[in-house]
Amino acid sequence: MREAITELLVDLPAAGNTTDLLLRTHDADPGRALYARRSEGQWRDVSAAEFLQQVTAVAKGLMARGVQPGDAVAVMSKTRYEWTLADVAIWFAGAVTVPIYETSSAHQVAWILEDAQPAVVLVEDDGKAGIVRDAAGRAGRTDATTVVHLTDGAPDDAERVTLADLTEGGSGVSDATLEAARSSRTLADPASIVYTSGTTGRPKGCVITHGNFALFAVNTLEFLPEFLKQENARTLMFLPLAHVLARAVQVVCFTGGIQLAHSGSAAQLLEDLTTFRPTFLLAVPRIFEKIHASAAQRAAESGKGRLFAAAERTAVAYSRAVDARGRGGRGPSPVLRASHALFDRLVYPRLRGVFGGEVTYTVSGASPLSEHLAHFFRGAGILIQEGYGLTESTAPCTVNTVPLTRVGSVGIPMPGMSVRLDDEGEIQVKGAAIFAGYYRNDEATAAAFTEDGYFRTGDLGALDEDGFLTITGRRKDLLVTAGGKNVAPGPLEEKLREHALVGQAVVVGEGRPFIGALISLDREALGPWAAAHGKPGLTPDDAAHDADVLAELQTAVDAANATVSQAEQIRRFTVLDVEFTVESGHLTPTLKLKRAAVVADHEDALSELYRSRSR
């Protein structure tokens, strides 16, 4: 059994909680702009003192509504300033935040209301309020759940309880009463109940403690100082705040005095990046895949496809040479350095400009990132520090650091974390960030841990001699063909998604004679591609059967097949005329595939794929 351990860099006293870290930063410089808020199309700075004043008012409002220390309060909203305000206010009231994904259905919300039993649910708009009220009816909690709107909306709705109403109602709660509630929580107490995405069954509530958040924050600042401690550090949060990683990074920002802004609209994201100009970002692989594919597509349309391809080859080669130097190799040759310098003037600045022009470091999580893309972006001047974690680990339990980066791996253990592999290669983790257990589910909690306290992740991996972890697959995702060959679908799917025309891909073959794939088209990329190939107006339905589209996709399949053995290669594929989306139920809110849902919903296409033995 191989194991890698990293000691805590900073420890905390048993007393106190996450809000103490926030107060220490905010009280030290009340006038500092620690937040930025969009208002009428412009960014407006919010000082530490202003934020604390708003937090205090909302927390008192919650207490006036009957919220007591230890109670659950839910939030259902897209990523926005008010989400963060509500989260901190809930903690100031001594309560426990229960995040709900904005894309959740009434059925999903009903289970959370039934399980966590929040007395108050803070929602973004009328649509979310309607879903919560529907869910409350299903859960039998119609009279037990108060819905509060984070935005004011229609003023003529007498039944609407707004944030302004909430704060007004809390005016009678004293500062001393609020402070007693805030300080009643310790590091061992729950700060949040975060429900899993449900890719493998009914969501389970993971109890994340104040200690999980706080220890992660103070140690991450020391572990990744190159970009977290740089002067005027700022970040734009656009991942769903219902995801525990996004909120853990927010606690890092609170603790380190890093300015935080929010973008909750995919259509608005690129503009927000260029106007706010963050210095570092938290993202998921699909963001990098889309940016790369779009850049390549634009270059091809403008007649600069060969230039971009050469710049891409150079970026990848340069990054690989940097890796080789770190392992005792020679590093980039003089010719490669010269070529890289040329493209650093001609091509790479435009790519960096997509991120706002000042981003040099990014952190990627939630799902695996293609090694090729990691090298490409690093060679272009944007270091992607890939990490690995689960809801149960609060945030990354491993990550690549600036001085210790090994592309293709997910890095070394975070401070206070131990990572080991069992005899079958399953990754097991233990340490400061591991959750306290599943809420009201002792049976699932007991099954999730080994006798000596390690959490069984269900993921498969490899540890090298330097302690770098590489993810090789997920135990439940492994495909076993009729011939007995074990195939990990993830790497093949990652490679397929690098192609501009591929939206999502699901590799199949469980119990089948060979490996196949179900592919959905990227509809944004299809239009420009069709126009460039003399097929303007080509619809997704027609494209699924178009010979030229199929030939183009075959090149993506060939590229993926080149990375695996012959027995693991994709023999046939089928193009679906649908999109895999969060709304369709095929992706989680963090854009991870719900493999079982895709296969179940496309049984006919799967049967047809294996019925015909000729394409």
Secondary structure, DSSP 8 states (H G I E B T S, - for coil): --EEEE--SS---SS--HHHHHHHHHHH-TTSEEEEEEETTEEEEEEHHHHHHHHHHHHHHHHHTT--TT-EEEEE--S-HHHHHHHHHHHHTT-EEEEE-TT--HHHHHHHHHHH--SEEEESSHHHHHHHHHHHHHTT-TTT-EEEESS---TT-TT--BHHHHHHHTTTS-HHHHHHHHTT--TTSEEEEEE---TTSS--EEEEEHHHHHHHHHHHHHHSHHHHSSTT-EEEE-S-TTSHHHHHHHHHHHHHT-EEEE---HHHHHHHHHHH--SEEEE-HHHHHHHHHHHHHHHHHTT-HHHHHHHHHHHHHHHHHHHHHHTTS--S-HHHHHHHHHHHHHTHHHHHHHTTS---EEEE-SS---HHHHHHHHHTT-EEEEEEE-GGGSSEEEE--SSS--TTS--EE-TTEEEEE-TT-EEEEEETTS---BTT-HHHHHHHB-TTS-EEEEEEEEE-TTS-EEEEEETTT-EE-TT--EE-HHHHHHHHHTSTTEEEEEEE-TTSSSEEEEEEE-HHHHHHHHHHTT-TT--HHHHTT-HHHHHHHHHHHHHHHTTS-GGGSEEEEEEESS---TTTTSB-TT--B-HHHHHHHTHHHHHHHHH-S--
